[in-house]
Amino acid sequence: METKRPLFLSVLALLAALQSIPVFAAETALRDQGLLTENEKEAIRSMQTLMGNRADAQYAIGRIFERGGLEREARTWIQKSAQAGYVQAKLWIAEQQMKAAFRGDQGRMLVSSRRSMAEGE
């Protein structure tokens, strides 16, 4: 009898996981298109209503937009938060600037290495 209980729980867990796969796939498809799920939209509306212009709420809204693939909106909200003095937002902006600089340096290094390879041939 005791062996049936863990087996039953395992089957229930497996069924629950299988039911969540279509939801996960649908949310992934929305993210690929740069859209927000209904839960994310509701979270943004709630934060705007309940927290007003608080810098931490602006940062959280920006991160939701970022997670949804909406970079322009994310940057707008996080910049508002940074201008209000929120430290995490300032760190996020600094990180984005570092990433952009690295991508630029990486591109210049790639061009330089291709030139040197072409000259060596």
Backbone torsions as a table, in degrees:
resi	resn	phi	psi	omega
1	MET	NA	-37.0	-179.5
2	GLU	-68.7	-28.9	179.3
3	THR	-73.0	-24.5	179.6
4	LYS	-71.8	-33.6	-177.2
5	ARG	-65.6	-50.7	177.2
6	PRO	-61.2	-35.8	178.3
7	LEU	-64.9	-43.3	178.5
8	PHE	-62.0	-43.9	178.7
9	LEU	-64.6	-38.0	178.0
10	SER	-63.8	-41.7	179.4
11	VAL	-65.3	-42.4	177.5
12	LEU	-61.4	-43.0	178.8
13	ALA	-62.8	-41.0	178.7
14	LEU	-63.9	-43.3	178.3
15	LEU	-62.9	-41.6	178.6
16	ALA	-62.7	-41.5	179.3
17	ALA	-65.1	-41.0	-179.9
18	LEU	-66.3	-33.4	178.5
19	GLN	-71.5	-27.2	-178.2
20	SER	-83.1	-14.7	-178.2
21	ILE	-60.8	-47.3	178.5
22	PRO	-60.9	-37.0	178.4
23	VAL	-64.3	-45.0	178.8
24	PHE	-62.0	-42.8	179.8
25	ALA	-63.4	-40.4	179.2
26	ALA	-65.6	-42.0	179.1
27	GLU	-65.9	-37.2	178.1
28	THR	-64.5	-40.5	178.2
29	ALA	-62.7	-40.7	177.9
30	LEU	-62.9	-41.6	-179.1
31	ARG	-65.6	-36.8	178.9
32	ASP	-62.5	-28.3	179.9
33	GLN	-90.3	-3.2	-178.5
34	GLY	76.3	40.6	-179.8
35	LEU	-119.2	160.1	177.6
36	LEU	-99.3	147.9	174.1
37	THR	-75.2	166.6	178.7
38	GLU	-62.4	-37.5	178.2
39	ASN	-62.4	-41.2	179.5
40	GLU	-66.8	-41.5	177.9
41	LYS	-61.9	-41.8	179.2
42	GLU	-66.2	-38.3	178.0
43	ALA	-62.7	-41.8	178.9
44	ILE	-64.0	-46.3	179.1
45	ARG	-60.1	-42.7	-179.4
46	SER	-63.7	-44.8	-179.8
47	MET	-63.4	-41.0	179.6
48	GLN	-64.9	-39.8	-178.5
49	THR	-71.7	-47.4	-172.7
50	LEU	-82.1	-31.8	-172.0
51	MET	-109.5	-6.8	177.4
52	GLY	60.2	-127.2	-176.0
53	ASN	-102.2	29.5	179.0
54	ARG	-67.3	138.5	-176.8
55	ALA	-63.9	-37.3	-179.8
56	ASP	-67.6	-34.3	176.8
57	ALA	-69.4	-40.2	177.9
58	GLN	-61.5	-41.4	178.2
59	TYR	-63.1	-45.5	179.9
60	ALA	-61.8	-40.8	177.4
61	ILE	-62.6	-43.4	177.6
62	GLY	-60.1	-40.4	179.9
63	ARG	-68.4	-33.1	175.5
64	ILE	-65.3	-44.2	176.8
65	PHE	-61.0	-41.0	179.5
66	GLU	-61.7	-45.1	179.8
67	ARG	-62.4	-31.2	178.7
68	GLY	-82.3	-1.4	178.3
69	GLY	85.0	13.1	-179.1
70	LEU	-101.8	79.8	-170.9
71	GLU	-63.4	-41.8	-177.6
72	ARG	-62.1	-46.1	178.6
73	GLU	-64.8	-39.9	179.2
74	ALA	-60.2	-48.6	-179.1
75	ARG	-61.7	-40.4	179.3
76	THR	-59.9	-49.5	-177.7
77	TRP	-67.9	-39.5	-178.4
78	ILE	-71.7	-33.8	175.3
79	GLN	-65.8	-38.2	175.0
80	LYS	-58.8	-43.7	-179.1
81	SER	-64.6	-42.4	179.8
82	ALA	-65.3	-39.8	178.7
83	GLN	-64.8	-26.3	177.1
84	ALA	-84.0	-1.0	174.9
85	GLY	97.2	9.4	-178.4
86	TYR	-74.1	120.5	-171.8
87	VAL	-63.7	-43.3	-179.1
88	GLN	-61.2	-36.1	178.1
89	ALA	-66.7	-40.9	177.6
90	LYS	-62.4	-40.6	178.4
91	LEU	-65.0	-39.8	179.3
92	TRP	-62.2	-44.1	179.6
93	ILE	-63.5	-42.9	177.8
94	ALA	-61.8	-40.1	178.7
95	GLU	-64.3	-42.3	178.8
96	GLN	-63.3	-38.6	178.3
97	GLN	-66.2	-40.1	178.0
98	MET	-64.3	-42.1	178.9
99	LYS	-62.7	-42.2	179.3
100	ALA	-64.4	-41.8	178.4
101	ALA	-64.1	-40.2	179.3
102	PHE	-64.9	-43.2	178.4
103	ARG	-61.9	-38.8	177.6
104	GLY	-65.1	-44.6	178.0
105	ASP	-64.2	-39.7	-179.9
106	GLN	-62.4	-41.5	178.2
107	GLY	-65.1	-41.3	178.6
108	ARG	-65.7	-39.0	178.9
109	MET	-65.4	-38.9	179.5
110	LEU	-64.6	-45.2	178.5
111	VAL	-62.0	-43.9	-179.6
112	SER	-61.9	-43.4	-179.3
113	SER	-68.2	-35.0	177.7
114	ARG	-66.9	-38.7	178.2
115	ARG	-63.4	-46.1	-178.7
116	SER	-64.9	-34.5	177.0
117	MET	-68.4	-39.1	-179.5
118	ALA	-68.7	-35.6	179.4
119	GLU	-70.7	-30.4	-178.9
120	GLY	-75.3	-18.0	-178.2
121	GLU	-81.9	NA	NA
